[in-house]
Amino acid sequence: RSLSGHAGIVLSVSWSGDGRRLASSGSDGLCIWDTKKGQLLVKWRVAGPSSLASTPSGYCLFNGDPSRHWLSVARPERPETLLYLPLPRMLRSILYRPDKVRAALEGRPGDSNELAKELAARGWSGGEPWDGECHHVPESAPKASSPSPSAEALPSSPFRPGSALEDDGHLVGRETTVHELLALVTGRSPAILLGPRRAGKTWLLEHMSHRLSEAGYTVRYESLQGRPPRSADELALLLEPALATSTPRGSSPGDKLLRELGRRSRAKALRHVYLLDEVGALERGDETLFPWLRELGQRHAALVLAGSHWDWVRIIRRANEVCPGSSFGNDFTPVVLEPIPQEEARRFLTEAVPGLVPDRVADWLLELCGEWPFYLQAMGHALYFAREAGNLKPFNDKAALAELYDQRLLVGRSAVFEDRLREFPESVRKLLFTHRERRPEFHALPPEERTLLVDTGLCTESGRWLTDRPFFDWLRRRAEALDP
């Protein structure tokens, strides 16, 4: 079988231990293949300190300062001459997809037309051969002057509900948190990133993965959702799948990984980082898992876990249950996510689409939904399409904006709030429903209720309630709907 992917001579090839992957190296880069399907999964190219990993469909993972990413274009009259053009932020957000590259390496390269469809949805459809003249590259998609109905671009929005707030590769309002987490990683201090659902924990971990990879660290990000490891060996295999074939029969993959990391540590080559998301999945871990994970973070690798407050409490309880007297968790530094600073939130709303959200409307919106990134993205998206539909009432009337908030966030995103409520123990749900109109004074509650509110992240130990008006507004509506 012949495989087509290199532009020049192939210099070397190597098979994976299980025979499922083939790596081929040539003067034009490194290709990773699915040997069963004969399919190219990912291609790597390196130029000096920069590298680019791309899928056949065009999605990329690249390193370096995002503001210095450029498009290289050959002049039509002299193809050997390359010009370099700035890569607009909107295009960069579409092309830079670590999740797509990861999926391709796992054998799921996706639809080859997926990127073209996404570009068309944002307004970059069709196109003509370059005439060799210099043209302005717009930050947003150009609008065709008179498109035919068949060529008309699909609607798009600059707001992405569920995504972090990004600006030139930085997470808006989260740089202090990122700096603290990176300092803990470089100082080899295990950390636990805590926050409610949809607080942006996953985006922070992926952002850290990118930054640390650029700095030369070997980073492994894994979400444990849907794949709960029960033992140290299961977790080791999840973190390093190659252990399945490299571990001798009868030996422990977990022990082998620790030995290998220990060897690298003694050789001064220890720059491994493990980022584990959705740690609530460790709730059923056995007596081998927690001591192993503690040793991994203490002696062999930098370790960052992420989950909700209630996830972490349940994990600590499980560790003490299966390992009586366990001190698991004591070594982890908690980093707690809060709403982003108000000025950062206002700037995002008013600058994401210049002229869309006036300062006055941004203030109304922050009064309604606060400064959590998910709510800002969801309401920015709602406002964008309200204007597209010619509905200007939310921009001129505070009551109309409140109605949009009610319908598009509280009703439209009800499943998000439902997931958060479902996580809490029954006693906490009952307390929240009972006090739906006004949250009770923390210190007036019985000790056991105060403990549960702190454990679930709804209150701080000083008695301050979580700042999250949309969640409590939704809770009140839900409680009223369930009343007989």
C-alpha positions as CSV (number, residue, x, y, z in Angstrom):
1,R,0.0,0.0,0.0
2,S,1.3,3.5,-0.9
3,L,0.7,6.4,1.4
4,S,0.6,9.9,0.0
5,G,1.5,12.8,2.3
6,H,5.1,13.9,1.9
7,A,6.2,16.4,-0.7
8,G,9.7,15.0,-1.0
9,I,11.8,12.0,-0.1
10,V,11.0,10.0,3.0
11,L,14.1,9.6,5.3
12,S,12.8,7.2,8.0
13,V,9.8,5.4,9.3
14,S,8.8,3.9,12.6
15,W,5.8,1.8,13.8
16,S,4.1,2.2,17.2
17,G,4.4,-0.8,19.6
18,D,0.8,-1.9,18.8
19,G,1.2,-1.4,15.1
20,R,-1.7,1.0,14.9
21,R,0.4,4.1,14.0
22,L,3.2,4.8,11.6
23,A,5.5,7.8,11.8
24,S,7.4,8.9,8.6
25,S,10.0,11.6,8.6
26,G,11.0,13.6,5.5
27,S,12.5,16.9,4.6
28,D,9.1,18.5,4.7
29,G,8.2,17.3,8.2
30,L,6.8,14.3,10.2
31,C,3.6,12.5,9.3
32,I,1.6,10.3,11.6
33,W,-0.6,7.6,9.9
34,D,-3.4,5.2,10.8
35,T,-1.9,2.0,9.4
36,K,-5.2,0.1,9.2
37,K,-6.9,2.8,7.1
38,G,-3.8,4.1,5.4
39,Q,-4.9,7.6,6.5
40,L,-2.8,10.6,7.3
41,L,-3.8,11.9,10.8
42,V,-1.4,14.8,11.6
43,K,1.6,16.4,10.0
44,W,4.3,18.3,11.9
45,R,6.6,20.9,10.5
46,V,9.4,22.6,12.4
47,A,11.2,25.9,11.6
48,G,13.7,27.0,14.2
49,P,12.0,27.3,17.5
50,S,8.5,27.2,15.9
51,S,6.4,24.2,15.1
52,L,3.1,23.5,13.5
53,A,0.9,20.4,13.8
54,S,-1.9,20.3,11.3
55,T,-4.7,17.8,10.4
56,P,-5.6,17.0,6.8
57,S,-8.7,19.1,7.2
58,G,-6.5,22.2,8.1
59,Y,-6.9,22.6,11.9
60,C,-3.7,23.4,13.6
61,L,-1.7,23.4,16.9
62,F,1.1,25.9,16.8
63,N,3.5,27.4,19.4
64,G,4.9,30.8,19.9
65,D,3.5,34.2,20.6
66,P,0.0,34.3,19.1
67,S,0.5,37.9,18.0
68,R,3.4,36.7,15.8
69,H,1.4,34.0,13.9
70,W,1.5,34.8,10.2
71,L,0.0,33.5,6.9
72,S,2.6,32.6,4.3
73,V,1.5,33.1,0.7
74,A,3.4,32.5,-2.5
75,R,3.5,35.3,-5.1
76,P,1.6,34.0,-8.2
77,E,4.3,35.2,-10.6
78,R,7.2,33.8,-8.5
79,P,5.9,30.8,-6.5
80,E,9.3,30.4,-4.8
81,T,8.9,33.8,-3.1
82,L,6.8,33.8,0.1
83,L,5.0,36.8,1.6
84,Y,4.0,36.8,5.2
85,L,0.7,38.4,6.3
86,P,-0.7,39.0,9.8
87,L,-3.2,36.3,10.9
88,P,-6.4,38.0,12.1
89,R,-7.6,37.1,15.5
90,M,-10.9,35.7,14.2
91,L,-9.1,33.4,11.7
92,R,-6.6,32.4,14.4
93,S,-9.4,31.3,16.7
94,I,-10.9,29.1,14.0
95,L,-7.6,27.5,12.9
96,Y,-6.0,27.0,16.3
97,R,-7.8,23.9,17.6
98,P,-5.7,21.6,19.9
99,D,-8.8,19.5,20.4
100,K,-9.1,18.7,16.7
101,V,-5.4,17.8,16.5
102,R,-5.8,15.5,19.6
103,A,-8.9,13.9,18.1
104,A,-7.0,13.2,14.8
105,L,-4.1,11.6,16.7
106,E,-6.7,9.4,18.4
107,G,-7.9,8.2,15.0
108,R,-10.8,10.6,14.6
109,P,-9.6,13.1,11.9
110,G,-13.1,14.4,11.2
111,D,-14.7,15.6,8.0
112,S,-12.2,16.9,5.5
113,N,-14.7,19.7,4.6
114,E,-15.3,20.7,8.3
115,L,-12.9,23.7,8.3
116,A,-14.2,25.0,4.9
117,K,-17.7,24.9,6.3
118,E,-16.7,26.7,9.5
119,L,-14.9,29.4,7.5
120,A,-17.9,29.8,5.2
121,A,-20.1,30.1,8.3
122,R,-17.9,33.0,9.5
123,G,-18.0,34.7,6.0
124,W,-14.8,33.4,4.4
125,S,-16.3,31.3,1.7
126,G,-15.3,30.8,-1.9
127,G,-12.4,33.1,-2.8
128,E,-10.5,33.9,-5.9
129,P,-6.8,33.3,-7.0
130,W,-4.6,36.0,-5.7
131,D,-3.7,38.7,-8.2
132,G,-0.3,39.5,-6.6
133,E,-1.4,42.9,-5.4
134,C,-1.4,43.9,-1.7
135,H,-4.8,43.9,-0.1
136,H,-6.0,44.7,3.4
137,V,-6.7,41.5,5.5
138,P,-9.8,42.3,7.6
139,E,-10.1,41.3,11.2
140,S,-13.7,40.1,10.6
141,A,-15.0,38.3,7.6
142,P,-15.6,40.4,4.4
143,K,-19.2,40.8,3.3
144,A,-19.9,40.1,-0.3
145,S,-21.4,43.1,-2.2
146,S,-24.1,41.2,-3.9
147,P,-24.0,37.5,-3.1
148,S,-26.4,35.1,-4.8
149,P,-28.7,33.2,-2.5
150,S,-26.7,30.0,-3.1
151,A,-23.4,31.7,-2.2
152,E,-24.6,33.7,0.8
153,A,-22.6,33.1,3.9
154,L,-24.2,31.3,6.8
155,P,-24.8,33.5,9.9
156,S,-22.0,33.7,12.5
157,S,-21.3,35.3,15.9
158,P,-18.1,36.7,17.4
159,F,-19.3,35.5,20.8
160,R,-18.9,31.8,21.6
161,P,-21.0,30.6,24.5
162,G,-19.0,28.0,26.5
163,S,-15.6,29.4,25.5
164,A,-13.2,31.5,27.5
165,L,-12.9,35.2,26.8
166,E,-9.7,35.5,24.6
167,D,-7.8,38.4,23.3
168,D,-4.6,37.9,21.3
169,G,-4.0,34.5,22.9
170,H,-4.6,35.7,26.5
171,L,-7.5,34.8,28.7
172,V,-9.4,38.0,29.6
173,G,-9.5,38.5,33.3
174,R,-7.6,35.3,34.1
175,E,-4.0,36.2,33.7
176,T,-3.4,36.4,37.4
177,T,-4.8,32.9,37.8
178,V,-2.7,31.6,34.9
179,H,0.4,33.1,36.4
180,E,-0.3,31.5,39.8
181,L,-0.9,28.1,38.2
182,L,2.2,28.3,36.1
183,A,4.3,29.3,39.1
184,L,3.0,26.3,41.0
185,V,3.9,24.0,38.1
186,T,7.4,25.4,37.7
187,G,7.8,25.1,41.5
188,R,6.7,21.5,41.4
189,S,3.8,22.1,43.8
190,P,0.6,20.2,43.1
191,A,-2.5,22.3,42.6
192,I,-6.2,21.9,42.5
193,L,-8.2,24.4,40.3
194,L,-11.7,24.8,41.9
195,G,-14.7,26.5,40.5
196,P,-18.4,25.9,39.6
197,R,-19.5,24.2,36.4
198,R,-18.9,26.5,33.4
199,A,-16.4,28.6,35.3
200,G,-13.8,28.1,32.6
201,K,-11.6,25.5,34.2
202,T,-11.1,23.4,31.0
203,W,-10.1,26.5,29.0
204,L,-7.6,27.4,31.6
205,L,-6.0,23.9,31.5
206,E,-5.9,23.9,27.7
207,H,-4.3,27.4,27.8
208,M,-1.7,26.2,30.3
209,S,-1.0,23.2,28.2
210,H,-0.2,25.5,25.2
211,R,2.0,27.8,27.3
212,L,3.9,25.0,29.0
213,S,4.4,23.1,25.7
214,E,5.9,26.3,24.2
215,A,8.3,26.4,27.2
216,G,9.6,22.9,26.5
217,Y,7.5,20.9,29.0
218,T,6.0,17.5,28.2
219,V,2.4,18.1,28.9
220,R,-0.5,15.6,29.1
221,Y,-4.0,16.9,29.5
222,E,-6.7,14.4,30.2
223,S,-10.4,14.8,31.1
224,L,-11.6,12.0,33.3
225,Q,-15.2,12.5,32.4
226,G,-16.8,9.2,31.3
227,R,-13.5,7.4,32.0
228,P,-13.3,7.0,35.8
229,P,-10.1,5.1,36.8
230,R,-10.5,2.8,39.7
231,S,-6.9,2.0,40.5
232,A,-3.4,3.4,40.1
233,D,-2.7,1.2,37.1
234,E,-5.9,2.3,35.3
235,L,-5.0,6.0,35.8
236,A,-1.4,5.4,34.7
237,L,-2.7,3.7,31.5
238,L,-5.0,6.7,30.9
239,L,-2.2,9.1,31.3
240,E,0.3,7.1,29.2
241,P,-1.5,4.7,26.9
242,A,1.8,3.3,25.5
243,L,2.3,1.6,28.9
244,A,-0.3,-1.0,27.7
245,T,2.2,-2.5,25.3
246,S,5.5,-1.6,27.0
247,T,4.7,-3.0,30.5
248,P,5.9,-6.6,31.0
249,R,3.2,-9.1,31.7
250,G,2.5,-9.3,35.4
251,S,4.0,-5.9,36.1
252,S,2.3,-2.8,37.2
253,P,1.9,0.1,34.7
254,G,1.7,2.5,37.5
255,D,5.0,1.4,39.1
256,K,6.6,1.4,35.6
257,L,5.6,5.0,35.0
258,L,6.9,6.2,38.4
259,R,10.2,4.4,37.8
260,E,10.6,5.9,34.3
261,L,9.8,9.4,35.6
262,G,12.2,8.9,38.5
263,R,14.9,7.9,36.1
264,R,14.4,11.1,34.2
265,S,14.4,13.1,37.4
266,R,17.8,11.8,38.3
267,A,19.0,12.6,34.8
268,K,17.8,16.3,35.4
269,A,15.3,15.8,32.5
270,L,12.1,16.1,34.6
271,R,9.8,18.4,32.8
272,H,6.6,16.4,32.8
273,V,3.2,18.0,33.6
274,Y,-0.1,16.2,34.0
275,L,-3.3,18.3,33.8
276,L,-6.4,16.3,35.0
277,D,-9.8,17.7,34.4
278,E,-13.1,16.5,36.0
279,V,-11.5,14.9,39.0
280,G,-14.9,14.0,40.4
281,A,-14.4,10.8,38.4
282,L,-11.8,9.6,41.0
283,E,-14.6,9.2,43.5
284,R,-14.5,5.4,43.2
285,G,-10.8,5.1,43.3
286,D,-9.4,2.1,45.3
287,E,-6.6,2.0,48.0
288,T,-3.9,2.1,45.3
289,L,-5.0,5.2,43.4
290,F,-4.6,8.0,46.0
291,P,-1.1,7.1,47.4
292,W,0.1,6.7,43.8
293,L,-1.3,10.0,42.7
294,R,0.2,11.7,45.7
295,E,3.6,10.3,44.9
296,L,3.3,11.3,41.3
297,G,2.7,14.9,42.2
298,Q,5.2,15.0,45.1
299,R,8.3,13.4,43.5
300,H,7.9,12.7,39.8
301,A,5.9,15.3,37.8
302,A,4.0,18.6,38.1
303,L,0.4,17.9,38.7
304,V,-2.7,20.1,38.3
305,L,-6.2,18.8,39.0
306,A,-9.5,20.6,38.2
307,G,-13.0,20.2,39.4
308,S,-15.8,21.7,41.5
309,H,-15.5,22.3,45.2
310,W,-17.9,19.4,45.9
311,D,-15.8,17.1,43.6
312,W,-12.8,17.8,45.7
313,V,-14.5,17.2,49.0
314,R,-15.9,13.9,47.8
315,I,-12.4,12.8,46.6
316,I,-10.8,13.7,49.9
317,R,-13.5,11.7,51.7
318,R,-13.0,8.7,49.4
319,A,-9.2,8.8,50.0
320,N,-9.8,8.7,53.7
321,E,-12.3,5.9,53.3
322,V,-10.1,3.5,51.4
323,C,-6.8,4.7,53.0
324,P,-7.7,5.5,56.7
325,G,-5.4,8.2,58.0
326,S,-4.6,9.3,54.4
327,S,-3.2,12.9,54.1
328,F,-4.1,13.0,50.4
329,G,-5.0,16.5,49.4
330,N,-2.8,18.3,52.0
331,D,-0.1,18.8,49.4
332,F,-2.4,20.5,46.9
333,T,-2.6,24.3,46.7
334,P,-6.2,25.3,46.0
335,V,-6.6,28.0,43.2
336,V,-10.3,29.2,43.3
337,L,-11.9,30.7,40.3
338,E,-14.0,33.8,40.9
339,P,-15.9,36.1,38.4
340,I,-13.4,38.2,36.4
341,P,-12.8,41.8,37.3
342,Q,-15.7,44.1,36.3
343,E,-13.5,46.4,34.2
344,E,-12.2,43.4,32.2
345,A,-15.8,42.2,31.7
346,R,-17.0,45.6,30.6
347,R,-14.1,46.0,28.2
348,F,-14.8,42.6,26.6
349,L,-18.5,43.4,26.1
350,T,-17.8,46.8,24.5
351,E,-14.7,45.8,22.4
352,A,-15.6,42.3,21.2
353,V,-17.7,43.9,18.4
354,P,-16.9,47.6,18.3
355,G,-20.2,49.6,18.5
356,L,-22.4,46.6,19.4
357,V,-22.6,47.1,23.2
358,P,-22.5,50.7,24.4
359,D,-21.1,51.4,27.9
360,R,-24.6,51.9,29.3
361,V,-25.9,48.6,28.0
362,A,-22.7,46.8,29.3
363,D,-23.4,48.2,32.8
364,W,-27.0,47.0,32.6
365,L,-25.8,43.6,31.5
366,L,-23.2,43.3,34.3
367,E,-25.9,44.3,36.8
368,L,-28.1,41.4,35.5
369,C,-25.6,38.6,35.0
370,G,-22.3,39.5,36.7
371,E,-18.9,38.8,35.5
372,W,-18.6,35.0,34.9
373,P,-17.2,34.5,31.3
374,F,-19.9,32.0,30.3
375,Y,-22.7,34.5,31.0
376,L,-20.9,37.3,29.1
377,Q,-20.5,35.1,26.1
378,A,-24.1,33.8,26.2
379,M,-25.6,37.3,26.5
380,G,-23.2,38.9,24.0
381,H,-24.3,36.2,21.5
382,A,-28.0,37.0,22.3
383,L,-27.4,40.8,21.8
384,Y,-25.6,40.2,18.6
385,F,-28.5,38.3,17.0
386,A,-31.0,40.6,18.5
387,R,-29.4,43.4,16.5
388,E,-29.1,41.1,13.4
389,A,-32.9,40.6,13.7
390,G,-33.5,44.3,13.9
391,N,-34.6,44.1,17.6
392,L,-33.0,47.2,19.1
393,K,-35.2,47.3,22.3
394,P,-32.6,45.6,24.5
395,F,-30.1,48.3,23.5
396,N,-32.5,51.1,24.5
397,D,-34.6,49.8,27.3
398,K,-33.4,48.1,30.5
399,A,-36.6,46.1,30.9
400,A,-36.3,44.7,27.4
401,L,-32.7,43.7,28.2
402,A,-34.0,41.9,31.3
403,E,-36.5,40.0,29.2
404,L,-33.7,38.9,26.8
405,Y,-31.7,37.8,29.8
406,D,-34.7,35.9,31.1
407,Q,-35.4,34.1,27.8
408,R,-31.9,33.5,26.4
409,L,-30.0,32.8,29.6
410,L,-32.3,31.6,32.3
411,V,-34.6,29.6,29.9
412,G,-32.3,28.9,27.0
413,R,-29.4,27.7,29.2
414,S,-31.5,25.9,31.7
415,A,-29.7,22.6,31.2
416,V,-26.4,24.2,32.4
417,F,-28.1,25.3,35.7
418,E,-29.8,21.9,36.0
419,D,-26.4,20.2,35.8
420,R,-25.0,22.4,38.5
421,L,-28.0,21.8,40.8
422,R,-27.9,18.0,40.2
423,E,-24.3,17.9,41.6
424,F,-25.3,19.1,45.0
425,P,-26.5,16.7,47.8
426,E,-30.3,16.6,48.4
427,S,-30.0,18.5,51.7
428,V,-28.4,21.5,49.9
429,R,-31.0,21.5,47.1
430,K,-33.7,21.5,49.7
431,L,-32.1,24.4,51.5
432,L,-31.7,26.4,48.3
433,F,-35.4,25.8,47.3
434,T,-36.5,26.7,50.8
435,H,-34.6,30.0,50.7
436,R,-35.2,30.8,47.1
437,E,-36.4,34.4,47.6
438,R,-33.6,35.4,49.9
439,R,-30.4,33.6,50.7
440,P,-30.2,33.0,54.5
441,E,-27.7,34.6,56.8
442,F,-24.8,32.1,56.9
443,H,-24.0,32.2,60.6
444,A,-27.7,31.8,61.5
445,L,-27.8,28.3,59.9
446,P,-27.1,25.0,61.8
447,P,-23.4,23.9,61.7
448,E,-24.1,21.0,59.4
449,E,-25.7,23.2,56.8
450,R,-22.9,25.7,57.0
451,T,-20.4,22.9,56.4
452,L,-22.3,21.7,53.3
453,L,-22.5,25.2,51.8
454,V,-18.8,25.6,52.2
455,D,-18.1,22.1,50.8
456,T,-20.2,22.8,47.7
457,G,-18.6,26.2,47.1
458,L,-21.8,28.1,47.6
459,C,-20.3,30.0,50.5
460,T,-16.9,30.9,51.8
461,E,-15.8,29.9,55.3
462,S,-16.3,33.6,56.2
463,G,-20.0,33.3,55.2
464,R,-19.9,35.1,51.9
465,W,-22.3,33.6,49.3
466,L,-21.2,32.8,45.8
467,T,-21.6,35.7,43.4
468,D,-23.8,34.2,40.7
469,R,-27.1,36.0,40.2
470,P,-28.2,34.0,37.1
471,F,-27.9,30.7,39.0
472,F,-30.0,32.0,41.9
473,D,-32.5,33.7,39.5
474,W,-32.9,30.4,37.7
475,L,-33.2,28.5,41.0
476,R,-36.1,30.8,42.1
477,R,-37.9,30.2,38.8
478,R,-37.4,26.5,39.0
479,A,-38.6,26.3,42.6
480,E,-41.7,28.3,41.7
481,A,-42.4,26.0,38.8
482,L,-42.2,22.9,41.0
483,D,-44.5,24.3,43.7
484,P,-47.9,22.6,43.8
